[in-house]
Amino acid sequence: MELQAHSPWNHPSMAAGDQPGRIREAFRRHFGEPSLVVRSPGRVNLIGEHTDYNLGFALPGAVDRAIWFAVSPRRDRFCRFCSVDLNDSLIVNLDKLSRSETRWANYLLGIYAQLAAEGKNAVPGVDCTFGGDIPIASGMSSSAALECGLAFALNTLFGLRMDPVALAGLCQRAENRFVGVDCGIMDPFAALLGRKDHLIRLDCRTHDFEHVPFTRPDIRIVLCDSQVQRSLWNSEYNVRHAECEVGVTVLAEAYPEVWSLRDATPDMVEAVRDHLDRMDHLLYRRCRYVVGENRRVLEACEALQRDDLKTVGALMNATHAGLRDDYEVSCPELDILAEAAMDVPGVLGSRMMGGGFGGCTINLVEETALDRFRETMAAVFRDRLGKSPVMHICCIDDGTTEET
Ligand code: GLA
């Protein structure tokens, strides 16, 4: 279910067409002139995977791939949504909201449901067309882009006066409670608070954040799409979250100061290893990964400050090993892509990105090595995965904004 065809080397500047124009035009055909056009981006995450719901640290950024929304307010409590790319539409009565069989709709309806749950139960309906160029189920968080785009539009159209951090929380709770995925705050945070040429050093417990410059012209972020499509709702994502919670209860018995894996140190995890093993032999490895990953994020932030991208890359490689061996959220295709990339001269780091079980690897590649990287990886796609290569060069871009 790709939103659009990809060339083997899908640089955004080569991406087809005028996306906001296309979505605006679809709106005109269905509903007239839109009041608002919103751009809501996908995200990458340099490092800090599966740390957000463990209240740790992450280093994401919004990218130059997005979903655009054309929206107009209505006076009643009906919504008419139209997915331009999927050629699908839905009319909803907001006073009778329930989960839809139409999967994409739940990310949108969840926003209304969560607003109502938080006391904003008189928000009127909208007419809305949307579509864009974030590949679906490839780990770039098209779901958060959908949620954030609508939340941003409703906030603007109906004067809800929520700041971007509050909107990110709303989107996370919508996904937790309506869609049923126990995700953390990283994706909506990156979508809403992204800044061009900056990553976000995010503390997922306090929601403190800092925009960290990421402007090296000689280094590019390249995604390799395994084309193994697995969404969080049908993966073991929630199982991992639950395993971490059990780990925390074991740690907290010995260390009452541990409220989340964020609070635990590697020594603490070693000290309770037997106890963890008695509960379930997987728990030790799950906890070891998360505690190690939080440290890696902090180390990567320090390395970025020193402009030491070699160290950042080495940390990314270590993250991949942890996700593959300890957290067990990788898959053979992602392992092949990451391991092959690590061997290409000029690749600083490579790892699976996002929730896992499919989706993309993220690679830090020297500009001068881009051609070699493309050729080597294209051969890996063809010879080892039996697939046409799909790669994206991503630039770090602004978060959700109104298009003028
Ligand atoms: C998905 C979730 C995020 C985060 C990542 C893994 O993208 O939506 O909250 O947990 O997986 O880091």
Residues whose N, C-alpha, C, O or C-beta is under 5 A from the ligand:
A	BS01	GLA	G48 E49 H50 T51 D52 C183 G184 I185 M186 D187 G354 G355
